[in-house]
Amino acid sequence: MIDAYEDPGTPDRRGGWHYLWWLVRCQRGRSALGALIASTWMVLLAATPYLMAKAIDEGLEPGDLGRLTVWSAALFLVGAFNAWLSIMRHRTMTRVRMDANFRTVKVVVGHAVRLGAALSRRAGAGEVVTIGVGDVQTIASALTVVGPGVGAVIAYLVVAGLLVSVSPVIAVVVLLGMPLIVGVVGPLLTRLQGTETEYRERQGVLTARIADLAGGLRVLNGLGGKGLFAEAFRRESGRLREQGYRVGAVTSWVQALGVGLPTLFLAVVTWLAARLAAQGHISIGELVSVYGYVAVLVGPVAFWVECGYMLSRGVVAARRVVRFLNLEPMEDRGTRNAPAEPSTLHDPESGVRILPGRLTALAGARPTETAEVIDRLGRYTPSRATWAGVPLDEIILAQIRQRILVADHEADVFADSLRNVIEGAGKAFRGAGNCATSPHGPAPDKLTQALHTAAAEDIVQSLPDGLDSPMDANARNLSGGQ
């Protein structure tokens, strides 16, 4: 299983199916072992009716106690060994699923880190949360097809081969049964992918809205807009519920046919075997073996329908992950160093100039326009903004991030004393406020300088214990303006 510090590898981002196959290739040995154990387990399940038929035909019917004992002992040993194989199959497939789960989490988290500040502008919070909560588990479950899925096909072919020695007619019926069931269930699985994709889209949007509501509930309540947003949320959640009903309707048909069709098909095989036995074409022992084979075939056929269902959902989830992984981080072509002295930031598109040592306020009829100005000055979007006359696109991005801080509405404040919040939980202070207008070197009193730069001295003075006053999570004990 993947180690917490191990490189998860480079995912295949060409599509959902390619991503699932990449997860299998990343653990070739374990996947092959799971397929081998599952195949052996299912084949030995099919061996039970064969051994039982031998015990009846060669031991019980002629009254040969020795042969009966031998075949009965073989039946017991095969059953005991198969029970152990069942345990190992489950353990191996659990490791396969957990590896896929953890590997997906690592590549998603790693890509989120590489996206950095561009993440919030290219993917909603609801999308990331839904991937981590739901899609990862769905993808992991889809890898079940590697073990029992492969084993089901092999066991199906083995049983068909064993039935040839009993009756070629029954063997042909069994071989034709699987394609018939796939032909009936296949269109439903295709429809399930479509409804599941639409449901997944709505779920991501609604999750993002929940995150927004949770973060701004106090403000909404103060402005009297809580009822309006609550009504919008109820409307969106109602649409999601209706879409969930549509997904559930298709899913119920898939699962019902997954149980009903194999049972109906195997009932036909049983009836055919009984007719052949009544006509004397097969022996009593062979009839018992056919009954046993029919009972064994219920497992592989049901497994394949279930695997088809899990794969259809897994592909939808994998496509969402691939779409996230295909988001490109902000390109850094800068080669020049940032100015060594406090310098002016200028946005030619709006004409805004941020002068060193001055507090500048932007006001506009449309808040989105002022936010776009800040994004350009912070180099979060392509622009012609300059710093000391040098285009921001030509300056090394890491130096811009170190000295130009854009605090947006999604910034978090962790619970601690105000002093530790500003200093970074006791770590060395690296600058605050508009560092583009601050000296590059250390100041005599960095904490005081940070408070002055942010025009926050009044906040400290209003708190009972000053800098040692405790801050709640997200600074809920301060007003919105503070």
C-alpha positions in Angstrom: 0.0 0.0 0.0 1.2 3.5 -0.8 3.3 5.2 1.9 2.3 8.6 3.3 5.6 10.1 2.0 6.0 8.1 -1.2 5.6 9.7 -4.5 2.2 8.7 -5.9 3.5 8.9 -9.5 2.2 10.9 -12.5 -1.5 10.2 -13.1 -2.8 9.5 -16.6 -5.0 12.5 -17.2 -6.4 11.6 -20.6 -9.8 10.5 -19.2 -11.7 8.5 -16.6 -10.9 5.1 -18.0 -7.2 5.9 -18.4 -7.1 7.2 -14.8 -8.6 4.0 -13.4 -6.2 1.9 -15.5 -3.3 4.0 -14.1 -4.4 3.1 -10.6 -4.2 -0.6 -11.5 -0.8 -0.2 -13.2 0.6 1.5 -10.1 0.0 -1.7 -8.1 0.5 -4.3 -10.8 1.7 -7.1 -8.4 -1.1 -6.6 -5.9 -3.7 -6.3 -8.7 -2.4 -9.5 -10.4 -2.4 -11.3 -7.0 -6.0 -10.2 -6.3 -7.1 -11.4 -9.7 -5.3 -14.8 -9.2 -6.7 -15.3 -5.7 -10.3 -14.3 -6.8 -10.1 -16.5 -9.9 -8.9 -19.5 -7.9 -11.5 -18.9 -5.2 -14.4 -18.8 -7.8 -13.1 -21.8 -9.8 -12.9 -23.9 -6.6 -16.5 -22.9 -5.8 -17.3 -24.5 -9.2 -15.2 -27.5 -8.2 -17.6 -28.3 -5.3 -20.5 -29.6 -7.6 -17.9 -31.6 -9.6 -16.6 -33.3 -6.5 -20.1 -33.9 -5.2 -21.1 -35.5 -8.5 -18.1 -37.8 -8.4 -18.9 -38.8 -4.8 -22.5 -39.7 -5.8 -21.7 -41.5 -9.1 -18.5 -43.4 -8.0 -19.2 -43.8 -4.2 -22.8 -43.4 -3.0 -24.7 -44.9 -6.0 -22.5 -48.1 -6.4 -22.1 -48.4 -2.6 -18.3 -48.0 -2.7 -17.4 -46.6 0.8 -13.7 -46.1 -0.1 -14.4 -44.0 -3.1 -17.1 -42.1 -1.2 -14.6 -41.4 1.6 -11.9 -40.2 -0.8 -14.3 -37.8 -2.7 -15.8 -36.6 0.5 -12.4 -35.8 2.0 -11.4 -34.0 -1.2 -14.6 -32.0 -0.9 -13.8 -31.0 2.7 -10.2 -30.0 1.9 -11.3 -27.9 -1.1 -13.9 -26.2 1.1 -11.4 -25.4 3.9 -8.8 -24.2 1.4 -11.4 -22.0 -0.3 -12.4 -20.5 3.0 -8.8 -19.4 3.5 -8.6 -18.1 -0.1 -11.8 -16.0 0.6 -10.0 -14.3 3.5 -6.9 -13.6 1.5 -9.0 -12.3 -1.4 -10.8 -9.9 0.8 -7.5 -8.7 2.4 -5.8 -8.2 -1.0 -8.7 -6.4 -2.5 -9.0 -4.1 0.5 -5.3 -3.2 0.0 -6.0 -2.5 -3.7 -8.9 -0.2 -2.8 -7.0 1.6 -0.1 -4.0 2.1 -2.3 -6.3 3.7 -5.0 -8.0 5.8 -2.3 -4.8 7.1 -0.8 -3.1 7.5 -4.1 -6.0 9.6 -5.5 -6.0 11.7 -2.3 -2.2 12.3 -2.7 -2.4 13.4 -6.3 -5.3 15.7 -5.7 -3.8 17.3 -2.6 -0.4 17.6 -4.4 -2.0 19.2 -7.4 -4.0 21.6 -5.2 -0.7 22.7 -3.6 0.8 23.2 -7.1 -2.2 25.3 -8.1 -1.6 27.4 -5.1 -3.4 30.7 -5.2 -4.9 29.8 -8.5 -7.0 27.0 -6.9 -9.8 29.2 -5.5 -10.1 31.0 -8.9 -10.2 27.8 -11.0 -12.1 25.3 -8.8 -14.9 25.9 -6.2 -14.5 24.8 -2.6 -17.5 22.5 -3.1 -15.7 20.7 -6.0 -12.6 19.9 -3.9 -14.7 18.8 -0.9 -16.9 16.5 -3.0 -13.8 14.9 -4.6 -12.3 14.2 -1.2 -15.5 13.0 0.4 -17.3 11.0 -2.3 -15.3 10.6 -5.5 -12.3 9.0 -3.9 -14.3 6.2 -2.3 -16.3 5.6 -5.5 -13.1 5.3 -7.5 -11.6 2.9 -5.0 -14.7 0.7 -5.1 -14.5 0.5 -8.9 -11.2 -1.3 -8.6 -13.1 -4.3 -7.2 -13.4 -5.4 -10.8 -9.7 -6.2 -10.8 -10.3 -9.2 -8.4 -13.8 -10.6 -8.3 -14.6 -9.1 -11.7 -11.7 -11.1 -13.4 -12.5 -14.1 -11.3 -16.1 -14.1 -12.3 -15.2 -14.3 -16.0 -12.7 -17.1 -15.5 -15.1 -19.0 -13.3 -17.9 -18.6 -15.8 -15.8 -20.0 -18.6 -14.6 -22.9 -16.4 -18.1 -23.8 -15.5 -19.1 -23.7 -19.1 -16.2 -26.0 -19.9 -17.3 -28.4 -17.2 -20.8 -28.4 -18.5 -19.6 -29.5 -21.9 -18.8 -32.9 -20.5 -22.3 -33.1 -19.0 -24.3 -31.7 -21.9 -23.1 -29.5 -24.8 -26.6 -28.1 -25.1 -26.5 -26.8 -21.5 -23.0 -25.5 -22.1 -24.1 -23.5 -25.1 -27.1 -22.0 -23.2 -24.7 -21.0 -20.4 -22.2 -19.4 -22.8 -25.0 -17.4 -24.5 -26.5 -16.3 -21.2 -23.9 -13.8 -20.2 -23.9 -11.7 -23.4 -27.7 -11.7 -23.2 -27.7 -10.3 -19.7 -25.0 -7.7 -20.6 -27.1 -6.6 -23.6 -30.1 -6.0 -21.3 -28.2 -4.2 -18.5 -25.7 -2.3 -20.7 -28.0 0.5 -21.9 -29.1 1.0 -18.3 -25.5 1.4 -17.2 -24.9 4.0 -20.0 -28.0 5.9 -18.8 -26.8 5.7 -15.2 -23.5 7.4 -16.2 -25.4 10.3 -17.7 -27.7 10.8 -14.7 -24.8 10.2 -12.3 -22.7 12.9 -14.0 -25.5 15.5 -13.8 -26.1 14.6 -10.2 -22.4 15.0 -9.5 -22.4 18.4 -11.1 -25.3 19.7 -9.0 -23.8 18.2 -5.9 -20.6 20.1 -6.4 -22.4 23.4 -6.9 -24.6 22.8 -3.8 -21.6 21.9 -1.7 -19.9 25.1 -2.7 -23.0 27.1 -1.7 -23.1 25.3 1.7 -19.5 26.4 2.3 -20.3 30.0 1.3 -23.4 30.1 3.6 -21.4 28.6 6.5 -18.7 31.3 6.1 -21.0 34.2 5.7 -24.0 33.3 7.8 -23.4 36.0 10.4 -23.2 38.7 7.8 -26.3 37.4 6.0 -28.2 37.4 9.3 -27.1 40.9 10.1 -28.2 42.2 6.7 -31.5 40.4 6.8 -30.7 38.2 3.8 -30.7 34.9 5.6 -34.3 34.0 4.5 -33.5 34.8 0.9 -30.5 32.6 0.8 -32.2 29.8 2.7 -35.0 29.8 0.2 -32.5 29.6 -2.7 -30.7 26.7 -0.9 -34.0 24.9 -0.4 -34.7 25.3 -4.1 -31.3 24.0 -5.2 -31.4 21.1 -2.7 -34.8 20.2 -4.0 -33.5 20.0 -7.5 -30.6 17.9 -6.3 -33.0 15.6 -4.5 -35.1 15.2 -7.7 -31.9 14.3 -9.6 -31.0 11.9 -6.9 -34.4 10.2 -7.4 -33.7 9.8 -11.1 -30.3 8.2 -10.3 -32.0 6.0 -7.7 -34.6 4.9 -10.3 -31.9 3.8 -12.7 -29.8 2.2 -10.0 -32.8 0.2 -8.7 -33.4 -1.2 -12.1 -29.8 -2.1 -12.5 -29.7 -3.9 -9.2 -33.1 -5.6 -9.7 -32.0 -6.9 -13.1 -28.7 -7.8 -11.6 -30.4 -10.2 -9.3 -33.5 -11.1 -11.3 -32.0 -11.9 -14.7 -29.3 -14.3 -13.5 -31.9 -16.1 -11.4 -34.3 -16.4 -14.3 -31.5 -17.5 -16.6 -30.3 -20.1 -14.2 -33.8 -21.4 -13.7 -34.0 -22.1 -17.4 -30.7 -24.0 -17.2 -32.0 -26.0 -14.2 -35.3 -26.8 -16.1 -33.3 -27.9 -19.1 -31.0 -30.2 -17.0 -34.1 -31.8 -15.3 -35.6 -32.5 -18.7 -32.4 -34.1 -19.9 -32.2 -36.2 -16.7 -35.8 -37.4 -17.1 -35.1 -38.4 -20.7 -32.0 -40.4 -19.6 -29.4 -38.2 -21.3 -27.6 -37.4 -18.1 -27.1 -39.3 -14.8 -28.4 -38.4 -11.4 -24.9 -37.3 -10.3 -24.6 -35.1 -13.4 -28.0 -33.6 -12.6 -26.8 -32.8 -9.1 -23.6 -31.3 -10.5 -25.7 -29.1 -12.9 -27.7 -27.9 -9.9 -24.5 -27.1 -8.1 -23.0 -25.3 -11.2 -26.2 -23.3 -11.5 -25.9 -22.2 -7.8 -22.3 -21.3 -8.3 -23.0 -19.3 -11.4 -25.3 -17.0 -9.5 -22.1 -15.5 -7.9 -20.1 -14.7 -11.0 -23.1 -13.3 -12.9 -24.2 -11.1 -10.0 -20.6 -10.0 -9.5 -20.4 -8.8 -13.1 -23.6 -6.8 -13.0 -22.4 -5.3 -9.7 -18.9 -4.5 -11.2 -20.6 -2.9 -14.2 -22.6 -0.7 -11.8 -19.5 0.3 -9.8 -17.4 0.9 -12.9 -20.0 3.2 -14.4 -20.0 5.3 -11.2 -16.2 5.0 -10.9 -15.7 6.4 -14.4 -17.9 9.4 -13.6 -15.9 10.1 -10.4 -12.6 9.6 -12.2 -13.5 12.1 -14.9 -14.1 14.7 -12.1 -10.7 14.0 -10.7 -9.1 14.2 -14.1 -10.8 17.5 -14.8 -9.4 18.8 -11.6 -5.9 17.5 -12.3 -6.0 19.1 -15.8 -6.2 22.6 -14.2 -2.9 24.3 -14.9 -1.1 26.3 -12.2 -0.3 29.9 -12.9 2.6 30.0 -15.4 5.8 31.6 -14.1 8.0 33.0 -16.9 9.5 35.7 -14.7 13.3 35.9 -14.6 13.9 39.3 -13.0 14.2 40.0 -9.3 11.7 42.2 -7.4 12.7 45.8 -6.6 15.0 46.0 -3.6 13.4 49.3 -2.4 9.8 50.2 -1.7 8.3 50.9 -5.1 5.0 51.8 -6.8 2.6 49.3 -8.1 0.7 50.5 -11.2 -2.2 49.0 -13.1 -2.4 50.6 -16.5 -5.8 49.2 -17.3 -7.5 51.1 -14.4 -4.9 53.7 -13.8 -4.6 52.7 -10.1 -1.3 53.5 -8.4 -0.3 52.0 -5.0 2.4 54.3 -3.6 4.9 53.3 -1.0 4.0 54.1 2.6 0.4 55.2 1.7 -2.9 53.6 2.5 -4.9 53.4 -0.7 -8.6 52.6 -0.9 -10.4 51.5 -4.0 -14.1 52.3 -4.5 -16.3 51.5 -7.4 -19.9 51.0 -8.5 -19.1 47.3 -9.1 -17.1 45.4 -6.4 -16.0 42.9 -9.0 -14.1 45.6 -10.9 -12.1 46.6 -7.9 -11.5 42.9 -7.1 -10.1 42.5 -10.7 -7.7 45.4 -10.1 -6.4 43.7 -6.9 -6.0 40.4 -8.8 -4.0 42.1 -11.5 -1.8 43.9 -9.0 -1.2 40.6 -7.1 -0.5 38.8 -10.4 -3.4 36.3 -10.0 -4.5 37.1 -13.6 -2.6 38.1 -16.7 -2.2 41.8 -16.9 0.1 44.7 -17.8 0.6 45.8 -14.2 4.1 47.0 -13.3 6.2 47.2 -10.1 8.8 49.9 -10.2 8.2 50.1 -13.9 8.9 46.4 -14.4 6.0 44.3 -15.7 4.9 41.8 -13.1 5.0 39.0 -15.6 8.8 39.4 -15.8 9.4 39.2 -12.1 9.9 35.8 -10.4 6.5 34.7 -9.1 7.9 33.4 -5.7 9.3 36.9 -4.9 5.9 38.5 -5.8 4.1 36.1 -3.5 6.6 36.8 -0.7 6.2 40.5 -0.8 2.7 41.3 -2.2 0.0 39.8 0.0 -3.6 39.8 -1.3 -6.0 39.0 1.6 -9.3 37.8 0.0 -12.6 36.8 1.6 -11.5 33.1 1.8 -8.5 33.9 4.0 -8.7 32.1 7.4 -7.6 33.1 10.9 -6.8 30.2 13.2 -7.6 30.3 16.9 -4.7 31.6 19.0 -3.6 34.7 20.7 -3.5 37.8 18.5 0.3 38.0 18.9 0.7 34.4 17.6 -1.8 35.0 14.8 0.3 37.9 13.5 3.6 36.3 14.1 2.6 33.0 12.6 2.3 30.8 15.7 5.7 31.9 17.0 7.6 31.6 13.8 9.8 34.3 12.4 7.8 37.1 11.0 8.3 37.6 7.3 6.3 40.7 6.6 2.7 41.9 6.5 0.4 44.2 4.7 1.6 45.6 1.4 5.2 44.4 1.5 5.7 46.0 -1.9 5.8 49.3 0.0 7.9 48.0 2.9 11.6 47.8 3.2 13.0 44.5 2.2 15.2 44.0 5.3 14.0 43.5 8.9 12.5 46.4 10.8 13.3 47.2 14.5 9.9 46.3 15.7 8.3 44.0 13.1 5.1 43.4 15.1 4.4 47.1 15.5 5.3 47.7 11.9 2.8 45.0 10.8 0.0 46.5 12.9 0.8 50.0 11.5 0.9 48.8 7.9 -2.5 47.1 8.3 -3.9 50.2 10.2 -4.8 47.8 13.0 -3.5 49.6 16.1 -7.1 50.4 17.2 -8.0 46.7 17.2 -5.2 46.0 19.7 -6.2 48.9 21.9 -9.9 47.8 22.0 -9.0 44.3 23.2 -8.8 43.7 27.0 -5.4 42.0 26.9 -4.0 43.7 23.9 -1.8 41.4 21.8 -2.3 38.6 24.3 -6.1 38.5 23.8 -7.4 35.2 22.4 -8.7 35.1 18.9 -11.6 32.7 18.0 -11.4 30.7 14.8 -11.9 33.0 11.8 -11.7 35.9 14.4 -15.4 35.6 15.1 -14.9 37.8 18.3 -14.0 40.7 16.0 -16.4 42.7 13.8 -16.4 42.2 10.1 -14.6 45.5 9.5 -11.9 44.7 12.0 
